[in-house]
Structure formats: C-alpha cells, structure tokens
Amino acid sequence: MDSQTVQRRRWYILGVLTVSLLVVVLDNTILNVALKTIADPDKGLGATQSQLEWAINSYTLVFAGLLFTFGVLGDRLGRKRVLMGGMAVFALASLVSAYAQSPEQLIYARALMGLGGAAVMPQTLSIITNVFEPHERARAIGIWAGAVGLGVAIGPLTGGLLLAHFWWGSVFLINVPVIVAGVTLMAFLVPESRNPNPGRLDPLGVVLSVVGLVVVSYGIIQGGDKGEWLTLSTLGPILAGLAVLALFVWHEARTASPAFDVRLFKDARMSAAVASIALCFFAATGVFFFANFYMQSVRGLSPLQSGLMVLPFAAAQLIFSPRSASLVRRFGAKAVCTSGLLAVTVALVGYQFVGTTTPLWVLGAVFFVQGAGMANVMPPATESVMSALPREKAGAGSAVNNVARQVAVAMGVAVLGSVVASVYRGDLHDRLAALPAGAREAAGESIEGAHAVAARMGAAGHGLIGPADTAFVHAMHTASIAAAVVSFLGAMVVLKWMPGRAAAVPAAAADQAAPQPAEPEKARV
C-alpha cells in the first residue's frame, strides 16, 4: 500500500483501530456491571468477592505481562498481522467466557482474553504513530485515548442493556460479531508496518514480569479477602513478587534486547507521562470497581440503570478528549496533565458526599468531573510517551504506555478492592458475630453476600441490611480518599518532572522537521 493511499485512508484506518480498541477496553468495564449477576448463585456462577477480583485481574495481569512481548513481536513480524491474530484469539476467548460453567473456568477464559488483548493494544497505537504525520498525530492520539475513556464509560451501559434481556454470558458473546467485522475491515484498510531493525526476544524478561505481577496481586487480594495483612500468607507473596519484579528491572537494564527497556525512563518527558497514566488509572479504575456495587447493592439500581449512571463520564470523555490537543498547544502538556489529575482528585474526594440516601445526580456529577479530568490526562501523556521515541520503536513506546495503564488497573482493583473489603468487614464485625457461621462468612465477604443472607433470613434479616449498607459506604469513602491521595501524587509528579511548554516545543519541532519515509515502514523491511 503506497503512502498516498494510506494518507487518503488515514481517518478510516483510525476508525477501524478505534473500534478494535473499544472491544478490548469495553470488555473490562462491561464485566464490572455484570459482577453482581455473576456472584448470584442462581442467575450466575455464585462467585465470591475474591473470585470476582481474579476474573478482572486474570485478564489485566496476563495483558500487562505480555504487552512488552507483543510490542516487540509487532515491530518484528508486522503490526497488522499481530493485531489480526490478537483479535482472533480475543474472539475465541470471549466465546469460551460466555459459556463458562464455574468461576474458575471464567477466570481461565479471561486470562486467554488477556493474551488476545495484549496482542491488540500495542499495535493500534503503533499503527496510528506510523500512519499519521507529527502535525496530526496529537489529534489522532487524542481520539485514540478518548476511545479508551469511552470504553470505560459505555461498558456498564452496554452490559446493563444486555443483562436486561439476556443471560450474563451475553456481555462476552457480543464481542464476537464486532471482532469479525473489525478484522474484515482491517484486512482491506490497515497498512502493514514493522521495525527494519528489530531486537531479539526476551523470554526471561517476559516470565519475570508475569510472575512478579501475578504474585504481588495475589498477596494483595489475599490480604483484603482475609482481612489480615501481617501474616505470612499475605506478606510472603507480596514480598516475593516485589523481589521478582526487582530482578526483572535488573535483568532488563543489562540485557542487549530487553522486552522492556528501563533505560527509556531517563527521558523526563516519558517517565513523568507514564507515571501520570499509571497513578490516574490506579485511582480511577479501582473506584469504578466498588462504585458498581454501591449503585446495584446499596441503592438497588438494575444493571441497566447503573450503566446509565455512568453516561456523564462518557459525555465528558467525548467532549474533552478530542479538544485536549488544542489545549496542549495553547498551555503545554504539563499544565493540561496537572489540571486533569487535579480534577480527578476533586472527583475522588467528591465520593465523600455520596451516602446511602444521597440524590443520584450527585454521583453523576462526580462521574462527569472524573471523566473530564481523565480526558485531559490520557491524550497529552500518551503523546509525550510516543513522541519520546522514533517511529520504528513505536511498538515499544505503545507497550510502555499500555502496560502502565493495565498494571495500574490491576493494582487499583486489588488494592482499593482490598481496602473496601477490610473496612467493610471490620465495621460489621460485631453485627456478624450474632449470625450462624455460614451466614457470617457470606455476609462478611461482600455487600451482595449480606443482602443475600438478609433475604434468606426473612424478617429476622432486615436488621442486617442497614448496617451492611452503612459499612460499605464507609469503606467506599475510605478507599476513595486513598485513591484521591494517589491521584494528587500523580499531579505533583507531573508538575515537578514533566517538561514545560518551552522544553516540549523544540522536541515537537524537531520531530516535524525530521525527514519522513516515503512509504509506510513495510517498505523498509
């Protein structure tokens, strides 16, 4: 495909890549709204709180652990080829997830989906970087980043619509026809590109990263599930996982062809941008995890109603993400990113005003501010990461950007979910002591479990619902304050280390002045 054809089709190509991205991102949030149904032993699989967290984290951890490898594979084998292969695996895993017969089967199928998603995500951003010239790249990346935020927002609505008419597996089955259409369009529209000088694969680095992330997350989930953090079963995995990750960093700094080149973080523009993405998603996504339980269990909303509640977030993404590039040109990436993270912090603090009887418009307003803030973090931060690297290393840059987000999502759900579980269980301790052993365990595990126990006890269980709702809201307040501290820390990191407008302009000008290839990178193979 010649360069003129690519330029004529560039916005169509972006549209196809955005749809591909939406399927992958939407799948994580579409699952959130189905968690209550999956936890139901009659309508779903009877999954516990810990199993629900692993259904999310099995996807995100495999995804994050393999992003480096698939970024390198895309640069080596061809980004279009790896993208289409990843979409096929994602479709197959979606089919298996839809018909899972137990929580364990769902967790394994979700891990397979993570493998497919890891192949898809880096290629979308890499192809955009190679298709668009520097003067249009920021706008294209803004649309790409907006699709990430949009997927976070419309997932609950899509899931609610499906659950209102179909069984819980439909939230996965919907992926299959969308992927079939997307792959067909990719075959005709998307150009092939690759790195003419690819490095060797780094299997040891891949294994160390996956093992480290999984073991650390397991320890965190164990702590929240048992409410005991200073035990060997909790601290042991956390410390072992951190040791493996430290070994991973040491290995990557010394190998000739690293899966993840840690030396890239010597560039302040890149390291501050990656930190802002990670801290923002850690805070925001972890909060979304328990917000769905608040809406459905505490406030009694249906999955569709709770999906509609997230529309303000989607609206903010649609309004602000495409405009972030013009804000960056006017005020600089540092100012826009810092302001966005401060807006996210304000939104997270705003959860303190959400109680068991608060008007729901208050939560909608919090979602809107949170969406507006994230819409002004992702595009400039992503552009800072990608512009710090030459085009032929777009796969590596995309992998760094995406792994920061996915690791943050996994850790946010694990850490903040564990905070919610621990505080909730602690507040209900005295109330649970009067219950039989089996009911005590179920009610102490989650807010949904408490409501199920109260329903089974009939009139005798009515006294449990109020205290359980109050305990969950207190736990939500505690976790949202912790998330706000993390988001504020991200704003301070950007303010301190991200280069200002004066430093960023020469780099951008140099990028524009650099000679561009006459054809896509396929011509340089």
C-alpha positions, -999 to 999 in steps of 0.1 A, spaced: 0 0 0 16 33 -11 19 63 11 -7 84 -8 -33 57 -4 -25 55 34 -29 92 38 -62 93 20 -75 65 42 -58 76 75 -91 86 93 -108 54 81 -79 35 95 -82 53 128 -119 44 129 -112 7 124 -84 8 151 -106 27 175 -134 0 172 -107 -27 178 -95 -8 209 -131 -3 221 -138 -40 221 -107 -47 243 -112 -18 267 -150 -21 269 -147 -57 279 -132 -48 312 -158 -24 323 -187 -43 308 -177 -71 332 -180 -47 362 -217 -42 357 -222 -80 355 -203 -87 387 -234 -88 409 -252 -112 385 -221 -135 383 -220 -135 421 -256 -147 422 -257 -185 427 -290 -188 408 -286 -163 379 -248 -165 377 -219 -186 389 -220 -179 426 -186 -163 425 -170 -149 457 -156 -114 460 -121 -128 456 -131 -148 425 -147 -117 410 -114 -98 416 -95 -126 399 -119 -126 370 -108 -90 364 -72 -94 374 -65 -126 354 -73 -106 323 -53 -74 333 -23 -93 346 -18 -115 316 -25 -85 294 1 -63 312 27 -91 314 26 -99 277 23 -63 263 61 -60 261 64 -92 241 37 -84 217 50 -48 212 83 -64 201 66 -91 180 45 -64 162 77 -45 154 94 -77 142 66 -97 125 43 -69 113 18 -49 134 -12 -56 112 -5 -94 113 -2 -95 151 -32 -72 155 -55 -95 135 -41 -126 153 -48 -110 186 -84 -101 176 -90 -137 166 -77 -150 200 -98 -124 218 -130 -136 199 -123 -172 208 -117 -164 244 -149 -143 245 -169 -173 233 -154 -195 260 -160 -169 287 -197 -166 277 -203 -203 283 -181 -208 314 -197 -232 339 -178 -221 370 -159 -191 384 -126 -210 378 -134 -215 341 -143 -178 338 -110 -168 353 -90 -190 329 -110 -178 299 -105 -142 309 -67 -149 311 -69 -161 275 -87 -129 266 -59 -110 282 -34 -127 259 -55 -116 229 -59 -81 242 -21 -79 248 -16 -86 211 -42 -60 200 -35 -29 222 2 -20 213 -5 -25 176 -33 1 175 -12 29 189 19 18 169 0 19 136 -15 53 144 20 66 151 32 54 117 1 64 97 -2 100 110 24 127 104 35 146 135 12 176 129 -18 154 131 -6 127 155 -16 145 187 -52 148 174 -53 112 164 -39 101 197 -65 122 214 -92 103 196 -75 70 205 -72 80 241 -108 92 241 -118 57 229 -101 42 260 -122 65 282 -153 59 262 -149 22 266 -146 26 304 -178 46 303 -201 28 279 -191 -7 291 -216 -5 321 -244 8 298 -238 -19 272 -236 -45 299 -268 -32 315 -287 -34 282 -276 -69 276 -283 -81 311 -318 -66 309 -326 -90 281 -301 -119 281 -280 -140 305 -247 -128 319 -226 -146 292 -240 -121 266 -216 -95 279 -188 -116 264 -206 -130 234 -213 -95 220 -176 -92 212 -176 -119 185 -196 -102 157 -179 -69 163 -145 -86 160 -155 -104 128 -165 -71 112 -133 -53 125 -109 -80 112 -126 -79 78 -121 -41 76 -85 -43 88 -76 -67 60 -85 -41 34 -77 -8 51 -49 -11 76 -13 -10 61 14 -33 73 44 -18 91 74 -32 111 107 -22 125 135 -27 99 160 -35 128 141 -55 154 157 -67 185 158 -103 198 130 -117 220 135 -117 258 117 -147 272 133 -144 306 121 -109 310 86 -119 300 85 -147 325 98 -125 353 73 -97 347 43 -120 345 53 -140 376 61 -108 396 28 -91 388 7 -121 394 23 -130 428 21 -94 441 -15 -91 431 -23 -125 447 -8 -113 480 -28 -81 479 -61 -99 472 -54 -124 500 -49 -95 524 -82 -80 515 -101 -113 514 -89 -124 548 -86 -90 564 -51 -99 576 -21 -81 562 6 -90 586 6 -128 580 29 -150 560 1 -159 535 -2 -122 527 32 -106 532 50 -136 517 36 -134 482 38 -95 482 75 -95 491 83 -124 468 65 -107 439 84 -74 446 117 -93 446 109 -109 412 100 -75 398 132 -61 411 151 -89 394 131 -81 362 143 -45 363 179 -56 369 178 -81 340 161 -56 316 188 -29 324 216 -53 314 203 -74 285 211 -64 250 175 -68 237 151 -61 266 114 -68 264 111 -35 284 139 -11 281 140 5 315 167 30 302 139 48 284 129 63 317 159 85 316 138 108 295 119 130 320 91 136 295 85 99 291 89 89 328 66 116 341 39 108 314 40 71 323 37 79 360 7 102 354 -11 74 334 -4 48 360 -14 68 390 -45 82 373 -58 47 363 -49 32 396 -71 57 414 -100 59 389 -104 23 379 -102 10 414 -130 33 424 -152 22 394 -149 -14 408 -167 -6 440 -190 21 426 -209 -6 407 -216 -25 439 -227 8 455 -252 15 427 -266 -20 425 -264 -33 460 -267 -3 483 -290 18 460 -309 -11 444 -303 0 408 -306 -25 380 -275 -32 358 -291 -10 331 -298 18 355 -263 17 369 -249 17 333 -270 48 325 -255 65 356 -220 64 340 -232 83 309 -219 116 324 -184 101 324 -188 91 287 -201 126 278 -171 142 295 -148 119 275 -165 127 242 -164 165 250 -129 169 263 -106 142 248 -107 155 212 -101 190 225 -71 181 246 -46 185 217 -56 222 212 -53 228 250 -18 213 249 -8 236 220 -20 266 240 -9 258 275 15 229 273 13 192 283 25 199 318 -4 224 326 -31 202 309 -19 170 326 -16 185 360 -50 201 357 -66 169 346 -51 149 376 -63 176 400 -98 173 385 -97 136 391 -86 142 427 -115 165 432 -139 139 418 -125 112 441 -129 135 471 -164 141 459 -173 104 468 -174 116 504 -207 133 497 -222 101 484 -242 82 510 -269 56 513 -297 82 505 -278 109 485 -296 121 454 -281 101 424 -274 133 405 -245 140 429 -229 107 418 -235 117 382 -217 150 388 -188 132 403 -186 109 373 -186 139 349 -157 157 367 -138 124 368 -143 118 331 -133 154 323 -101 151 343 -91 117 327 -98 131 293 -71 158 299 -46 133 312 -45 104 287 -40 122 254 -11 146 264 6 119 284 3 93 256 16 118 231 45 126 254 54 89 256 51 83 218 70 114 208 99 105 230 107 75 207 114 72 170 87 57 147 105 24 143 102 18 181 65 27 182 57 -8 194 80 -4 225 65 30 232 30 17 229 38 -12 252 52 11 279 21 33 277 -3 4 278 15 -17 305 14 13 328 -23 16 324 -30 -21 327 -8 -27 357 -24 3 373 -59 -11 366 -49 -45 381 -33 -29 412 -61 -4 416 -87 -31 417 -66 -53 440 -55 -26 465 -87 -5 466 -109 -35 465 -90 -49 494 -94 -17 513 -131 -18 508 -133 -55 519 -112 -49 550 -131 -17 562 -164 -33 554 -157 -64 573 -142 -45 603 -173 -23 606 -197 -53 605 -177 -74 629 -199 -71 659 -231 -74 639 -218 -106 622 -209 -122 655 -246 -130 662 -251 -148 629 -245 -186 623 -211 -195 609 -221 -200 573 -242 -168 572 -215 -148 590 -189 -158 563 -212 -149 534 -223 -116 548 -188 -106 558 -174 -113 523 -193 -87 504 -223 -63 504 -240 -86 480 -235 -115 503 -250 -95 532 -281 -87 512 -284 -124 502 -282 -135 538 -308 -110 549 -332 -122 522 -328 -158 533 -334 -149 569 -367 -131 561 -379 -106 587 -350 -115 611 -326 -103 585 -340 -69 580 -317 -55 607 -286 -66 588 -293 -45 556 -289 -10 571 -256 -17 589 -242 -35 559 -250 -6 536 -236 19 560 -204 -2 564 -200 -5 526 -204 33 522 -178 39 549 -155 15 531 -161 33 498 -153 67 514 -120 53 529 -110 38 495 -119 70 476 -97 91 499 -68 67 494 -74 70 456 -75 108 458 -41 108 476 -27 87 448 -42 110 421 -29 141 438 6 125 440 3 120 402 -4 157 397 26 166 418 49 142 398 38 158 365 42 193 380 77 185 392 91 164 364 72 168 331 90 193 309 72 226 305 59 241 272 92 257 264 110 224 266 84 204 247 81 228 217 116 222 204 112 185 206 80 186 187 95 209 161 124 185 156 100 157 151 82 176 124 114 187 107 127 151 107 126 135 72 97 111 69 97 79 49 80 80 15 61 48 24 49 30 55 76 10 73 68 -21 53 89 -6 25 120 -7 48 119 -44 56 
